[in-house]
Amino acid sequence: MPYDVVSSVYTANCQPGNAGGTVGTPGDGSGTGTPTGGGPVEGGSGTDQTPDIITLPTTAPLYIIQRPKGIICNTLNLDPEEITQINSNDNVRLRIYQYLALWGINPQLCNGIMTQEAEEYIKAALAYFKNHPNDNWEDYYYHYVTAPCEKVKAQFAKIPYKEKVGEINKPAFFKLDKETGFTEDKNGNLTDLPLSASTNDGLSVTYSPSTRGYTHTHLDDKPLGIYDDQGQELYKIKYRIFSPYDVNILMGMADFNKSPENFGDLYGTMLSSDGTYVIKFIGNTSNIKMGFGTDDWEQKYADYFKEYKDLNIETRFLKFMRDKMQVTGVSLYKVRSNGKVFEIKLNVAGTKAESAECGI
């Protein structure tokens, strides 16, 4: 993405006008030019019809309000305070646009495609800079993008944790009748989790302000010892990805750390025969949402997974979390046996999960 900055004038239907020019260059349109180049709205005359100009790395706006007809292109659903931030910080605006471009999102015109994930990411960035006005984009990127990946890597590099995971991350434990797991406190102490009194094979996860994270197994499918009409044995299906209850635990830990906000080290880990997954809370206080540790949510989850069985398990989890739980601020990672960590997120269309290696 080039760093050359141009300004644009947009017509009343949010189409590019003919009066754009480079920064500091008077526009070619009729009427009075603006300090950043460009003339008034096409067909208009005089400064009273010149639209607000948003300086961008291309002619595509993140936000534009069109006068005199008052048509607003606001594909990011920015509120007035966020619009002020966009208008007043060239560096942040450029970086946001680059982020969109990397994900194949072009916010040009009023009907530009915008994903919920992109909107949430950008709003999180603006919230960060509101609370950290002296930070730059690199600080934000490290805090919300680089840091979570690096923290997952660091977590699995810690000898006591790595050894404890190694004890239960084995096929024999996935074939047990009950899950196995432990919690970690902020001093690195590891404590085995007790079995749940309310489920046949689950664990009871207790947490407090001192809890850093929790790790547990998800079991393999279990033969029921009964057969269908074709003689095929039936199985109790187990989902080897996080459940709504698992997400609820992470949210509960975040709730304990919201004043002041200190979410960076919080995690949940799931070990299974399908691999090792980690969830981290990367949002802010407004993203904390609980109430998912119920039988009703578990049933909704099971029904959703059956209905969309043609999708892979990562896609189903991310789409369920986004569409049904309406949870934001939770990121998903997969840790391979060689120690490489991959962040998994929905593609731009929101239709399937894609992975990208951390640090690449």
Secondary structure, DSSP 8 states (H G I E B T S, - for coil): -----EE--B-TTS-B-S--EETTS--SSSS---TTS--SSTT--SGGG------BSSS--S-EEETTTTEEE-TT---HHHHHHHHH-HHHHHHHHHHHHHTT----STT----HHHHHHHHHHHHHHHH-TT--HHHHHIIIIIHHHHHHHHHHHSHHHHHHHHHH-SHHHHTSSS--EEEEETT--EEE--B-SSSSS-B-----TTEEEEEEE----EEEEEE-TTS-EEEE----S--HHHHHHHHHHHHHTBTTB--TT-EEEEEETTEEEEEEE-S-GGG------SHHHHHHHHHHHHHTTTS-HHHHHHHIIIIIS---SEEEEEE-TTS-EEEEEE-TTSSSEEEEETT-
